[in-house]
Amino acid sequence: MGATTTLMTFEEFERLPDEPNKLELMDGELIRMPPPIAHHVRVGKRTFITLEEAVGTLRRKEAPEDLGEVFCEMGYHIGSNFVIPDVSITHAGQAESKYLEGAPALAVEVISESNTAEMVQRKVRLYMANGAREVWLLYPRSASVLVYRGKVAVEVEGTLTSELLPGVVIDLSRIFGEPAA
């Protein structure tokens, strides 16, 4: 990921011209994300579909009042930062202007070779410090997920359960499909 050498404000960030790369702003640093590889997009899409089905099923059963919508690549304005998780679930009634305000209830990041450990940890801390209840880091190469709840992280393989989705068991082979080449 490339970054600018000078810091910018959120207002300056909003005035940037459209470009094909996904752009994020963290602590004044402009982050240009490289185009995702096909497997990354597939993992994100499968995650979105799985979460959309899970939230829909829960709504028919119990109607969880604390969860909002499931999004794919939705922008979140968090203080002076702007981030775009690969998949997210909002809090019910989450404030919205042009973007969603604050962190989502669940942020899901599909980890690629271009992600540095430092950048990933910065995003996890940003989400958790601003209201996220969970952050999932999906690692396609190892078919595993690092689940953050508060300051605790647990690595999960095989099946995933979440306090956000009571009674839902996610088969990770459905998410990861074929291993990346």
N, CA and C atoms as an extended XYZ file, in Angstrom:
543
Properties=species:S:1:pos:R:3:atomname:S:1:resname:S:1:resid:I:1 pbc="F F F"
N         0.839       -1.163        0.000 N   MET     1
C         0.000        0.000        0.000 CA  MET     1
C         0.887        1.231        0.000 C   MET     1
N         0.622        2.139       -0.911 N   GLY     2
C         1.366        3.383       -0.955 CA  GLY     2
C         0.670        4.444       -0.135 C   GLY     2
N         1.443        5.359        0.407 N   ALA     3
C         0.857        6.434        1.200 CA  ALA     3
C         1.484        7.758        0.795 C   ALA     3
N         0.722        8.842        0.972 N   THR     4
C         1.270       10.162        0.693 CA  THR     4
C         2.276       10.520        1.774 C   THR     4
N         3.156       11.464        1.467 N   THR     5
C         4.149       11.876        2.457 CA  THR     5
C         3.637       13.030        3.298 C   THR     5
N         2.603       13.745        2.839 N   THR     6
C         2.015       14.813        3.639 CA  THR     6
C         0.646       14.355        4.127 C   THR     6
N         0.271       14.817        5.303 N   LEU     7
C        -1.008       14.430        5.882 CA  LEU     7
C        -2.124       15.271        5.278 C   LEU     7
N        -3.316       14.725        5.263 N   MET     8
C        -4.462       15.460        4.733 CA  MET     8
C        -5.640       15.354        5.685 C   MET     8
N        -6.526       16.314        5.562 N   THR     9
C        -7.745       16.305        6.379 CA  THR     9
C        -8.817       15.480        5.679 C   THR     9
N        -9.870       15.166        6.412 N   PHE    10
C       -10.981       14.448        5.800 CA  PHE    10
C       -11.622       15.293        4.700 C   PHE    10
N       -11.705       16.600        4.909 N   GLU    11
C       -12.292       17.495        3.912 CA  GLU    11
C       -11.468       17.465        2.619 C   GLU    11
N       -10.144       17.453        2.730 N   GLU    12
C        -9.285       17.349        1.549 CA  GLU    12
C        -9.465       15.988        0.881 C   GLU    12
N        -9.586       14.973        1.696 N   PHE    13
C        -9.801       13.615        1.191 CA  PHE    13
C       -11.079       13.556        0.351 C   PHE    13
N       -12.151       14.166        0.851 N   GLU    14
C       -13.430       14.142        0.129 CA  GLU    14
C       -13.355       14.855       -1.221 C   GLU    14
N       -12.460       15.797       -1.355 N   ARG    15
C       -12.341       16.556       -2.602 CA  ARG    15
C       -11.457       15.866       -3.647 C   ARG    15
N       -10.845       14.757       -3.293 N   LEU    16
C        -9.999       14.054       -4.261 CA  LEU    16
C       -10.836       13.582       -5.447 C   LEU    16
N       -10.271       13.615       -6.652 N   PRO    17
C       -11.015       13.105       -7.813 CA  PRO    17
C       -11.179       11.582       -7.708 C   PRO    17
N       -12.225       11.100       -8.362 N   ASP    18
C       -12.437        9.653       -8.404 CA  ASP    18
C       -11.257        8.990       -9.090 C   ASP    18
N       -10.919        7.818       -8.608 N   GLU    19
C        -9.873        7.030       -9.254 CA  GLU    19
C       -10.210        5.559       -9.073 C   GLU    19
N        -9.600        4.698       -9.889 N   PRO    20
C        -9.984        3.285       -9.847 CA  PRO    20
C        -9.606        2.565       -8.551 C   PRO    20
N        -8.582        3.042       -7.841 N   ASN    21
C        -8.179        2.382       -6.597 CA  ASN    21
C        -9.138        2.719       -5.466 C   ASN    21
N        -9.248        1.821       -4.520 N   LYS    22
C        -9.978        2.090       -3.292 CA  LYS    22
C        -9.079        2.974       -2.431 C   LYS    22
N        -9.632        4.061       -1.908 N   LEU    23
C        -8.877        4.980       -1.077 CA  LEU    23
C        -9.404        4.966        0.352 C   LEU    23
N        -8.482        4.990        1.303 N   GLU    24
C        -8.841        5.121        2.708 CA  GLU    24
C        -7.987        6.232        3.305 C   GLU    24
N        -8.441        6.785        4.421 N   LEU    25
C        -7.711        7.821        5.123 CA  LEU    25
C        -7.602        7.405        6.579 C   LEU    25
N        -6.350        7.241        7.048 N   MET    26
C        -6.133        6.853        8.441 CA  MET    26
C        -5.109        7.783        9.057 C   MET    26
N        -5.531        8.473       10.103 N   ASP    27
C        -4.646        9.397       10.816 CA  ASP    27
C        -3.992       10.391        9.863 C   ASP    27
N        -4.767       10.869        8.879 N   GLY    28
C        -4.259       11.846        7.928 CA  GLY    28
C        -3.479       11.259        6.764 C   GLY    28
N        -3.249        9.957        6.783 N   GLU    29
C        -2.463        9.286        5.747 CA  GLU    29
C        -3.392        8.713        4.685 C   GLU    29
N        -3.165        9.098        3.437 N   LEU    30
C        -3.937        8.578        2.319 CA  LEU    30
C        -3.420        7.193        1.968 C   LEU    30
N        -4.309        6.223        1.955 N   ILE    31
C        -3.943        4.838        1.647 CA  ILE    31
C        -4.593        4.469        0.310 C   ILE    31
N        -3.767        4.135       -0.669 N   ARG    32
C        -4.265        3.662       -1.968 CA  ARG    32
C        -4.139        2.148       -1.983 C   ARG    32
N        -5.270        1.489       -2.096 N   MET    33
C        -5.279        0.030       -2.107 CA  MET    33
C        -5.105       -0.459       -3.544 C   MET    33
N        -4.267       -1.467       -3.763 N   PRO    34
C        -4.129       -2.014       -5.114 CA  PRO    34
C        -5.418       -2.744       -5.503 C   PRO    34
N        -5.633       -2.923       -6.795 N   PRO    35
C        -6.825       -3.675       -7.208 CA  PRO    35
C        -6.801       -5.074       -6.583 C   PRO    35
N        -7.945       -5.547       -6.095 N   PRO    36
C        -7.956       -6.871       -5.471 CA  PRO    36
C        -7.841       -7.983       -6.514 C   PRO    36
N        -7.252       -9.086       -6.090 N   ILE    37
C        -7.178      -10.255       -6.979 CA  ILE    37
C        -8.531      -10.973       -6.949 C   ILE    37
N        -8.768      -11.814       -7.932 N   ALA    38
C       -10.070      -12.471       -8.082 CA  ALA    38
C       -10.473      -13.253       -6.833 C   ALA    38
N        -9.545      -14.006       -6.241 N   HIS    39
C        -9.902      -14.817       -5.073 CA  HIS    39
C       -10.312      -13.931       -3.901 C   HIS    39
N        -9.661      -12.797       -3.730 N   HIS    40
C       -10.016      -11.843       -2.677 CA  HIS    40
C       -11.475      -11.399       -2.850 C   HIS    40
N       -11.849      -11.064       -4.071 N   VAL    41
C       -13.217      -10.623       -4.352 CA  VAL    41
C       -14.210      -11.756       -4.087 C   VAL    41
N       -13.855      -12.975       -4.489 N   ARG    42
C       -14.746      -14.118       -4.242 CA  ARG    42
C       -14.961      -14.354       -2.750 C   ARG    42
N       -13.885      -14.277       -1.969 N   VAL    43
C       -14.000      -14.475       -0.519 CA  VAL    43
C       -14.891      -13.393        0.083 C   VAL    43
N       -14.702      -12.148       -0.344 N   GLY    44
C       -15.554      -11.067        0.139 CA  GLY    44
C       -17.010      -11.274       -0.234 C   GLY    44
N       -17.247      -11.672       -1.467 N   LYS    45
C       -18.625      -11.904       -1.931 CA  LYS    45
C       -19.282      -13.048       -1.162 C   LYS    45
N       -18.554      -14.145       -0.971 N   ARG    46
C       -19.113      -15.278       -0.219 CA  ARG    46
C       -19.399      -14.888        1.226 C   ARG    46
N       -18.533      -14.061        1.802 N   THR    47
C       -18.738      -13.606        3.177 CA  THR    47
C       -19.992      -12.744        3.252 C   THR    47
N       -20.140      -11.823        2.305 N   PHE    48
C       -21.323      -10.971        2.258 CA  PHE    48
C       -22.593      -11.819        2.170 C   PHE    48
N       -22.611      -12.761        1.237 N   ILE    49
C       -23.797      -13.609        1.042 CA  ILE    49
C       -24.097      -14.401        2.313 C   ILE    49
N       -23.069      -14.974        2.925 N   THR    50
C       -23.243      -15.759        4.147 CA  THR    50
C       -23.811      -14.899        5.268 C   THR    50
N       -23.255      -13.708        5.459 N   LEU    51
C       -23.743      -12.827        6.524 CA  LEU    51
C       -25.142      -12.300        6.228 C   LEU    51
N       -25.426      -11.995        4.984 N   GLU    52
C       -26.766      -11.537        4.602 CA  GLU    52
C       -27.798      -12.627        4.913 C   GLU    52
N       -27.480      -13.875        4.573 N   GLU    53
C       -28.388      -14.989        4.879 CA  GLU    53
C       -28.550      -15.162        6.384 C   GLU    53
N       -27.438      -15.076        7.134 N   ALA    54
C       -27.480      -15.263        8.588 CA  ALA    54
C       -28.315      -14.185        9.263 C   ALA    54
N       -28.110      -12.936        8.899 N   VAL    55
C       -28.881      -11.840        9.496 CA  VAL    55
C       -30.355      -11.979        9.119 C   VAL    55
N       -30.630      -12.339        7.874 N   GLY    56
C       -32.020      -12.550        7.451 CA  GLY    56
C       -32.686      -13.658        8.241 C   GLY    56
N       -31.981      -14.768        8.453 N   THR    57
C       -32.526      -15.882        9.240 CA  THR    57
C       -32.789      -15.448       10.672 C   THR    57
N       -31.850      -14.725       11.263 N   LEU    58
C       -32.034      -14.255       12.644 CA  LEU    58
C       -33.212      -13.291       12.747 C   LEU    58
N       -33.385      -12.460       11.769 N   ARG    59
C       -34.512      -11.515       11.808 CA  ARG    59
C       -35.843      -12.252       11.770 C   ARG    59
N       -35.914      -13.324       11.001 N   ARG    60
C       -37.155      -14.096       10.935 CA  ARG    60
C       -37.420      -14.821       12.249 C   ARG    60
N       -36.352      -15.213       12.953 N   LYS    61
C       -36.493      -15.948       14.213 CA  LYS    61
C       -36.642      -15.021       15.412 C   LYS    61
N       -35.641      -14.172       15.615 N   GLU    62
C       -35.543      -13.417       16.857 CA  GLU    62
C       -35.550      -11.911       16.668 C   GLU    62
N       -35.370      -11.442       15.442 N   ALA    63
C       -35.266      -10.018       15.149 CA  ALA    63
C       -34.245       -9.314       16.042 C   ALA    63
N       -32.934       -9.562       15.824 N   PRO    64
C       -31.948       -8.880       16.660 CA  PRO    64
C       -32.039       -7.368       16.452 C   PRO    64
N       -32.349       -6.672       17.515 N   GLU    65
C       -32.583       -5.235       17.421 CA  GLU    65
C       -31.292       -4.429       17.362 C   GLU    65
N       -30.152       -5.067       17.631 N   ASP    66
C       -28.902       -4.313       17.682 CA  ASP    66
C       -28.085       -4.377       16.399 C   ASP    66
N       -28.546       -5.130       15.395 N   LEU    67
C       -27.821       -5.215       14.131 CA  LEU    67
C       -28.590       -4.515       13.028 C   LEU    67
N       -27.842       -3.861       12.132 N   GLY    68
C       -28.446       -3.183       11.000 CA  GLY    68
C       -28.264       -3.977        9.723 C   GLY    68
N       -27.743       -3.315        8.702 N   GLU    69
C       -27.606       -3.907        7.374 CA  GLU    69
C       -26.231       -4.523        7.154 C   GLU    69
N       -26.184       -5.459        6.222 N   VAL    70
C       -24.922       -6.056        5.780 CA  VAL    70
C       -24.498       -5.300        4.518 C   VAL    70
N       -23.239       -4.884        4.474 N   PHE    71
C       -22.719       -4.142        3.329 CA  PHE    71
C       -21.440       -4.780        2.816 C   PHE    71
N       -21.198       -4.576        1.533 N   CYS    72
C       -19.941       -4.949        0.892 CA  CYS    72
C       -19.257       -3.650        0.477 C   CYS    72
N       -18.037       -3.435        0.970 N   GLU    73
C       -17.234       -2.261        0.647 CA  GLU    73
C       -17.970       -0.934        0.864 C   GLU    73
N       -18.545       -0.766        2.035 N   MET    74
C       -19.205        0.490        2.408 CA  MET    74
C       -18.212        1.375        3.139 C   MET    74
N       -18.252        2.661        2.865 N   GLY    75
C       -17.357        3.605        3.515 CA  GLY    75
C       -17.870        4.030        4.883 C   GLY    75
N       -16.964        4.060        5.862 N   TYR    76
C       -17.276        4.488        7.230 CA  TYR    76
C       -16.412        5.686        7.581 C   TYR    76
N       -17.055        6.755        7.988 N   HIS    77
C       -16.374        7.960        8.433 CA  HIS    77
C       -16.260        7.851        9.951 C   HIS    77
N       -15.031        7.689       10.435 N   ILE    78
C       -14.782        7.492       11.867 CA  ILE    78
C       -13.849        8.609       12.316 C   ILE    78
N       -14.415        9.639       12.937 N   GLY    79
C       -13.607       10.798       13.329 CA  GLY    79
C       -13.036       11.456       12.094 C   GLY    79
N       -11.716       11.566       12.002 N   SER    80
C       -11.068       12.145       10.820 CA  SER    80
C       -10.610       11.052        9.853 C   SER    80
N       -11.052        9.823       10.081 N   ASN    81
C       -10.641        8.675        9.267 CA  ASN    81
C       -11.774        8.243        8.341 C   ASN    81
N       -11.400        7.564        7.267 N   PHE    82
C       -12.366        6.988        6.341 CA  PHE    82
C       -11.842        5.619        5.939 C   PHE    82
N       -12.581        4.576        6.276 N   VAL    83
C       -12.156        3.212        5.969 CA  VAL    83
C       -13.280        2.460        5.265 C   VAL    83
N       -12.879        1.456        4.524 N   ILE    84
C       -13.833        0.667        3.750 CA  ILE    84
C       -13.564       -0.810        4.021 C   ILE    84
N       -14.228       -1.389        5.022 N   PRO    85
C       -14.043       -2.825        5.231 CA  PRO    85
C       -14.590       -3.596        4.028 C   PRO    85
N       -14.056       -4.778        3.801 N   ASP    86
C       -14.536       -5.588        2.678 CA  ASP    86
C       -16.012       -5.938        2.851 C   ASP    86
N       -16.394       -6.293        4.066 N   VAL    87
C       -17.786       -6.603        4.401 CA  VAL    87
C       -18.034       -6.037        5.786 C   VAL    87
N       -19.256       -5.627        6.050 N   SER    88
C       -19.572       -5.089        7.374 CA  SER    88
C       -21.046       -5.284        7.689 C   SER    88
N       -21.339       -5.232        8.980 N   ILE    89
C       -22.723       -5.173        9.459 CA  ILE    89
C       -22.801       -3.931       10.330 C   ILE    89
N       -23.766       -3.081       10.043 N   THR    90
C       -23.912       -1.852       10.810 CA  THR    90
C       -24.598       -2.134       12.150 C   THR    90
N       -24.485       -1.159       13.036 N   HIS    91
C       -25.321       -1.151       14.233 CA  HIS    91
C       -26.724       -0.763       13.772 C   HIS    91
N       -27.766       -1.229       14.451 N   ALA    92
C       -29.116       -0.804       14.122 CA  ALA    92
C       -29.204        0.708       14.292 C   ALA    92
N       -29.781        1.381       13.315 N   GLY    93
C       -29.963        2.823       13.396 CA  GLY    93
C       -28.674        3.624       13.324 C   GLY    93
N       -27.614        3.037       12.796 N   GLN    94
C       -26.331        3.735       12.722 CA  GLN    94
C       -26.479        5.022       11.914 C   GLN    94
N       -25.886        6.092       12.432 N   ALA    95
C       -25.956        7.397       11.776 CA  ALA    95
C       -25.375        7.321       10.370 C   ALA    95
N       -26.037        8.037        9.469 N   GLU    96
C       -25.626        8.010        8.072 CA  GLU    96
C       -25.756        9.406        7.489 C   GLU    96
N       -24.726        9.845        6.781 N   SER    97
C       -24.795       11.055        5.976 CA  SER    97
C       -24.484       10.590        4.565 C   SER    97
N       -23.408       11.087        3.960 N   LYS    98
C       -22.968       10.506        2.689 CA  LYS    98
C       -22.400        9.120        2.924 C   LYS    98
N       -21.851        8.928        4.115 N   TYR    99
C       -21.234        7.665        4.502 CA  TYR    99
C       -21.876        7.233        5.813 C   TYR    99
N       -21.531        6.060        6.251 N   LEU   100
C       -21.954        5.654        7.586 CA  LEU   100
C       -21.002        6.288        8.592 C   LEU   100
N       -21.542        6.734        9.697 N   GLU   101
C       -20.755        7.433       10.712 CA  GLU   101
C       -20.398        6.473       11.836 C   GLU   101
N       -19.128        6.443       12.226 N   GLY   102
C       -18.663        5.555       13.280 CA  GLY   102
C       -18.337        4.182       12.727 C   GLY   102
N       -17.858        3.327       13.594 N   ALA   103
C       -17.463        1.975       13.183 CA  ALA   103
C       -18.697        1.081       13.050 C   ALA   103
N       -18.622        0.074       12.193 N   PRO   104
C       -19.712       -0.897       12.103 CA  PRO   104
C       -19.722       -1.803       13.334 C   PRO   104
N       -20.823       -2.526       13.522 N   ALA   105
C       -20.874       -3.532       14.592 CA  ALA   105
C       -19.862       -4.635       14.294 C   ALA   105
N       -19.774       -5.039       13.032 N   LEU   106
C       -18.820       -6.054       12.582 CA  LEU   106
C       -18.087       -5.527       11.354 C   LEU   106
N       -16.776       -5.517       11.407 N   ALA   107
C       -15.943       -5.181       10.250 CA  ALA   107
C       -15.206       -6.445        9.841 C   ALA   107
N       -15.255       -6.755        8.559 N   VAL   108
C       -14.566       -7.928        8.022 CA  VAL   108
C       -13.552       -7.460        6.994 C   VAL   108
N       -12.307       -7.853        7.197 N   GLU   109
C       -11.237       -7.518        6.268 CA  GLU   109
C       -10.668       -8.816        5.698 C   GLU   109
N       -10.640       -8.926        4.369 N   VAL   110
C       -10.000      -10.053        3.704 CA  VAL   110
C        -8.536       -9.657        3.535 C   VAL   110
N        -7.645      -10.420        4.119 N   ILE   111
C        -6.232      -10.069        4.143 CA  ILE   111
C        -5.548      -10.544        2.855 C   ILE   111
N        -4.844       -9.598        2.233 N   SER   112
C        -4.104       -9.864        0.995 CA  SER   112
C        -2.616       -9.655        1.249 C   SER   112
N        -1.809      -10.038        0.282 N   GLU   113
C        -0.361       -9.861        0.404 CA  GLU   113
C         0.017       -8.393        0.578 C   GLU   113
N        -0.791       -7.492        0.059 N   SER   114
C        -0.455       -6.067        0.147 CA  SER   114
C        -0.733       -5.479        1.536 C   SER   114
N        -1.451       -6.194        2.385 N   ASN   115
C        -1.736       -5.708        3.736 CA  ASN   115
C        -0.525       -5.907        4.634 C   ASN   115
N        -0.070       -4.832        5.256 N   THR   116
C         1.007       -4.964        6.234 CA  THR   116
C         0.383       -5.239        7.597 C   THR   116
N         1.127       -5.908        8.455 N   ALA   117
C         0.638       -6.190        9.807 CA  ALA   117
C         0.325       -4.888       10.535 C   ALA   117
N         1.173       -3.886       10.365 N   GLU   118
C         0.947       -2.597       11.031 CA  GLU   118
C        -0.374       -1.963       10.592 C   GLU   118
N        -0.645       -1.956        9.283 N   MET   119
C        -1.874       -1.335        8.784 CA  MET   119
C        -3.104       -2.099        9.263 C   MET   119
N        -3.030       -3.411        9.243 N   VAL   120
C        -4.153       -4.213        9.700 CA  VAL   120
C        -4.439       -3.926       11.178 C   VAL   120
N        -3.397       -3.871       11.999 N   GLN   121
C        -3.590       -3.592       13.421 CA  GLN   121
C        -4.132       -2.181       13.655 C   GLN   121
N        -3.688       -1.216       12.860 N   ARG   122
C        -4.235        0.138       12.975 CA  ARG   122
C        -5.741        0.130       12.719 C   ARG   122
N        -6.156       -0.612       11.691 N   LYS   123
C        -7.581       -0.664       11.373 CA  LYS   123
C        -8.368       -1.377       12.469 C   LYS   123
N        -7.839       -2.484       12.970 N   VAL   124
C        -8.524       -3.204       14.048 CA  VAL   124
C        -8.705       -2.274       15.250 C   VAL   124
N        -7.631       -1.595       15.643 N   ARG   125
C        -7.722       -0.667       16.788 CA  ARG   125
C        -8.727        0.449       16.524 C   ARG   125
N        -8.731        0.989       15.310 N   LEU   126
C        -9.670        2.048       14.959 CA  LEU   126
C       -11.109        1.550       15.083 C   LEU   126
N       -11.397        0.403       14.505 N   TYR   127
C       -12.756       -0.156       14.591 CA  TYR   127
C       -13.160       -0.383       16.049 C   TYR   127
N       -12.303       -1.077       16.792 N   MET   128
C       -12.662       -1.454       18.165 CA  MET   128
C       -12.793       -0.235       19.083 C   MET   128
N       -11.959        0.768       18.895 N   ALA   129
C       -12.016        1.960       19.748 CA  ALA   129
C       -13.228        2.834       19.439 C   ALA   129
N       -13.894        2.558       18.332 N   ASN   130
C       -15.011        3.405       17.916 CA  ASN   130
C       -16.328        2.658       17.782 C   ASN   130
N       -16.476        1.594       18.553 N   GLY   131
C       -17.781        0.953       18.647 CA  GLY   131
C       -17.984       -0.379       17.968 C   GLY   131
N       -16.973       -0.883       17.243 N   ALA   132
C       -17.146       -2.212       16.648 CA  ALA   132
C       -17.244       -3.246       17.765 C   ALA   132
N       -18.122       -4.200       17.610 N   ARG   133
C       -18.239       -5.279       18.591 CA  ARG   133
C       -17.318       -6.438       18.240 C   ARG   133
N       -17.090       -6.618       16.941 N   GLU   134
C       -16.167       -7.658       16.468 CA  GLU   134
C       -15.487       -7.179       15.198 C   GLU   134
N       -14.272       -7.676       14.991 N   VAL   135
C       -13.552       -7.505       13.730 CA  VAL   135
C       -13.069       -8.887       13.330 C   VAL   135
N       -13.338       -9.251       12.081 N   TRP   136
C       -12.864      -10.533       11.559 CA  TRP   136
C       -11.799      -10.250       10.503 C   TRP   136
N       -10.646      -10.889       10.650 N   LEU   137
C        -9.599      -10.847        9.637 CA  LEU   137
C        -9.588      -12.205        8.954 C   LEU   137
N        -9.955      -12.235        7.685 N   LEU   138
C       -10.017      -13.478        6.930 CA  LEU   138
C        -8.700      -13.684        6.195 C   LEU   138
N        -8.087      -14.822        6.428 N   TYR   139
C        -6.813      -15.167        5.794 CA  TYR   139
C        -7.056      -16.293        4.787 C   TYR   139
N        -7.258      -15.949        3.504 N   PRO   140
C        -7.567      -16.969        2.500 CA  PRO   140
C        -6.498      -18.053        2.347 C   PRO   140
N        -5.215      -17.711        2.457 N   ARG   141
C        -4.154      -18.711        2.250 CA  ARG   141
C        -4.201      -19.817        3.300 C   ARG   141
N        -4.539      -19.479        4.538 N   SER   142
C        -4.597      -20.491        5.598 CA  SER   142
C        -6.022      -20.924        5.909 C   SER   142
N        -7.001      -20.344        5.208 N   ALA   143
C        -8.420      -20.638        5.446 CA  ALA   143
C        -8.765      -20.493        6.931 C   ALA   143
N        -8.250      -19.417        7.525 N   SER   144
C        -8.529      -19.175        8.939 CA  SER   144
C        -9.000      -17.738        9.131 C   SER   144
N        -9.593      -17.498       10.302 N   VAL   145
C       -10.119      -16.185       10.640 CA  VAL   145
C        -9.586      -15.810       12.016 C   VAL   145
N        -9.111      -14.591       12.134 N   LEU   146
C        -8.738      -14.049       13.431 CA  LEU   146
C        -9.904      -13.170       13.861 C   LEU   146
N       -10.560      -13.543       14.948 N   VAL   147
C       -11.748      -12.842       15.435 CA  VAL   147
C       -11.355      -12.006       16.642 C   VAL   147
N       -11.580      -10.699       16.538 N   TYR   148
C       -11.330       -9.779       17.649 CA  TYR   148
C       -12.644       -9.458       18.325 C   TYR   148
N       -12.663       -9.623       19.638 N   ARG   149
C       -13.772       -9.192       20.492 CA  ARG   149
C       -13.123       -8.427       21.633 C   ARG   149
N       -13.281       -7.127       21.648 N   GLY   150
C       -12.564       -6.336       22.639 CA  GLY   150
C       -11.078       -6.433       22.358 C   GLY   150
N       -10.293       -6.675       23.382 N   LYS   151
C        -8.840       -6.784       23.204 CA  LYS   151
C        -8.387       -8.223       23.009 C   LYS   151
N        -9.336       -9.136       22.893 N   VAL   152
C        -9.027      -10.551       22.751 CA  VAL   152
C        -9.185      -10.967       21.290 C   VAL   152
N        -8.196      -11.700       20.785 N   ALA   153
C        -8.265      -12.242       19.433 CA  ALA   153
C        -8.158      -13.756       19.509 C   ALA   153
N        -9.000      -14.417       18.725 N   VAL   154
C        -9.010      -15.879       18.689 CA  VAL   154
C        -8.929      -16.313       17.230 C   VAL   154
N        -8.023      -17.254       16.942 N   GLU   155
C        -7.934      -17.795       15.589 CA  GLU   155
C        -8.931      -18.938       15.447 C   GLU   155
N        -9.658      -18.922       14.329 N   VAL   156
C       -10.706      -19.909       14.100 CA  VAL   156
C       -10.462      -20.587       12.753 C   VAL   156
N       -10.634      -21.906       12.743 N   GLU   157
C       -10.584      -22.690       11.510 CA  GLU   157
C       -11.790      -23.608       11.494 C   GLU   157
N       -12.234      -24.005       10.331 N   GLY   158
C       -13.338      -24.961       10.219 CA  GLY   158
C       -14.700      -24.303       10.274 C   GLY   158
N       -15.158      -23.950       11.467 N   THR   159
C       -16.447      -23.277       11.613 CA  THR   159
C       -16.287      -22.064       12.525 C   THR   159
N       -17.115      -21.079       12.298 N   LEU   160
C       -17.053      -19.827       13.038 CA  LEU   160
C       -18.415      -19.535       13.650 C   LEU   160
N       -18.415      -19.199       14.916 N   THR   161
C       -19.619      -18.709       15.576 CA  THR   161
C       -19.313      -17.317       16.108 C   THR   161
N       -20.368      -16.530       16.287 N   SER   162
C       -20.192      -15.154       16.723 CA  SER   162
C       -21.284      -14.777       17.704 C   SER   162
N       -20.914      -14.021       18.730 N   GLU   163
C       -21.904      -13.507       19.670 CA  GLU   163
C       -22.891      -12.585       18.965 C   GLU   163
N       -22.480      -11.977       17.878 N   LEU   164
C       -23.367      -11.100       17.115 CA  LEU   164
C       -24.462      -11.871       16.392 C   LEU   164
N       -24.177      -13.119       16.090 N   LEU   165
C       -25.100      -13.953       15.303 CA  LEU   165
C       -25.430      -15.214       16.096 C   LEU   165
N       -26.204      -15.080       17.167 N   PRO   166
C       -26.457      -16.232       18.038 CA  PRO   166
C       -27.101      -17.406       17.294 C   PRO   166
N       -26.532      -18.579       17.499 N   GLY   167
C       -27.059      -19.793       16.893 CA  GLY   167
C       -26.597      -20.040       15.470 C   GLY   167
N       -25.870      -19.111       14.883 N   VAL   168
C       -25.398      -19.260       13.506 CA  VAL   168
C       -24.013      -19.895       13.525 C   VAL   168
N       -23.844      -20.937       12.712 N   VAL   169
C       -22.546      -21.585       12.556 CA  VAL   169
C       -22.134      -21.413       11.098 C   VAL   169
N       -20.998      -20.772       10.888 N   ILE   170
C       -20.524      -20.500        9.527 CA  ILE   170
C       -19.435      -21.501        9.174 C   ILE   170
N       -19.687      -22.266        8.114 N   ASP   171
C       -18.712      -23.225        7.587 CA  ASP   171
C       -17.699      -22.425        6.769 C   ASP   171
N       -16.472      -22.338        7.253 N   LEU   172
C       -15.474      -21.507        6.585 CA  LEU   172
C       -15.075      -22.031        5.210 C   LEU   172
N       -15.299      -23.306        4.935 N   SER   173
C       -15.011      -23.803        3.585 CA  SER   173
C       -15.962      -23.148        2.576 C   SER   173
N       -17.131      -22.743        3.026 N   ARG   174
C       -18.066      -22.013        2.161 CA  ARG   174
C       -17.525      -20.624        1.840 C   ARG   174
N       -16.839      -20.015        2.795 N   ILE   175
C       -16.266      -18.683        2.603 CA  ILE   175
C       -15.011      -18.748        1.736 C   ILE   175
N       -14.109      -19.650        2.062 N   PHE   176
C       -12.818      -19.650        1.396 CA  PHE   176
C       -12.795      -20.402        0.071 C   PHE   176
N       -13.678      -21.380       -0.101 N   GLY   177
C       -13.701      -22.111       -1.358 CA  GLY   177
C       -12.352      -22.707       -1.661 C   GLY   177
N       -11.944      -22.578       -2.910 N   GLU   178
C       -10.649      -23.122       -3.352 CA  GLU   178
C        -9.523      -22.227       -2.843 C   GLU   178
N        -8.417      -22.819       -2.430 N   PRO   179
C        -7.281      -22.023       -1.983 CA  PRO   179
C        -6.754      -21.125       -3.098 C   PRO   179
N        -6.199      -19.982       -2.701 N   ALA   180
C        -5.616      -19.057       -3.675 CA  ALA   180
C        -4.409      -19.715       -4.359 C   ALA   180
N        -4.235      -19.413       -5.625 N   ALA   181
C        -3.103      -19.990       -6.368 CA  ALA   181
C        -1.817      -19.275       -6.028 C   ALA   181
